[in-house]
Amino acid sequence: MFEISDEQHALLTMVRQFVREQVRPLEDTLDPDATSVPAADYDRLVSKTKQMGLYNLDLPEKEGGPGIDLVTRCLLAIEMSQHRAGLYAPCFEAFGHTGQIPLLSAWATSYQREKYLEPSISGEKRACFALSEPTGGSDPGRNIRTKAVKDGNEWVLNGSKLWISFAHEAEFALVFARTGGPGRDGITCFIVDTDTPGFNVHRIVHTMRSTDPGTELQLENVRVPEENILGEIGKGFSLANERLSRNRIPYSAGTIGLAIRAQEMTIEWTKMRESFGKRLADHQGANWMLVENEQDIRQATLMVLNAAAAADADRPFRTEAALAKIAATEASFRVVDRCIQLHGGLGVSRELPLERWFRELRIRRIGEGATEIQKVIVGRDLINNPYQFFLTRK
């Protein structure tokens, strides 16, 4: 049985109380699709998370952050997402928007730290991650067509990017471009200021989420100085892969939080709602749907925590992260779907957050690598390596 430590229990209790007493009541005053709160409320929430010592939650200890392990981070993500906006705006970013900070912390030069990392930590600057392109986002190693050509002490970038979150709000972007031949070894990561001539938000792409749409970027002769290369030339793909694989784990944990909250709401509803002379919860068909929900929630949670534990132990975790992403996003979607069904007409209304969660979880089955791509990752591992029972892998 997986058990949490006393320290983790104290953190989870503190965050759970914060969500219930501070976030949910505030959310009741907002539009059902809101992803932000008024500035005064945001400042108040941030003040409280700083008092907890959990502001800039993902910040490494060497940068002044809490430096928590990934298992604890996933447990906190599960708690932080248990409110209406919790999937894409957990606690309205009161715990900080660390975004690309871990990547910058690991790879930035002293110049890049001063110009980009430190302002990101303080909240003065925000970054976006520009990897996906119109030609495809699932296989960036082969499909990246944005090119960077060296010209003296600068690189000139031309191309386009699609589905880039927060690009219209960011002060700089991590742009992945081809500096060499085809394949993964020809990709380099550039730090690009979004006010650089030729860097344009070409269009806003509206999706099932009514707020925070995706964006398409156009780069036309964007000149970037040599010192803005993040990491090494030709190593951009491994850098992106590192970020994506690790991020998939807490990303998956957040979906479980929605499933837990939906289950909690639905259990209370079925105990209150009467149908054919008895509580809805006492009908076997309805009761078994709740059981199926619980099975999905517990299985997905353990797979996410297993992936996080592998990463914390510095073991290979790409396959574990892929399996966790499949399990959590697919299971959470099923849970919310059943909860909507048990609520009937109320379930599809904007009176409850279920319909929003249904839309957002549908997107999560694609975001950060679609379910099918995760299956490709796992399938390759199974075929290309000697098979081992996963608990015995080192």
Beta strands, then each sheet from edge to edge (+ up, - down):
strand 1: 127-130
strand 2: 147-151
strand 3: 154-162
strand 4: 172-178
strand 5: 187-193
strand 6: 199-205
strand 7: 214-225
strand 8: 229-230
strand 9: 274-275
strand 10: 278-279
sheet 1: 1+ 4+ 5- 8+
sheet 2: 2+ 3- 7+ 6-
sheet 3: 9+ 10-
end
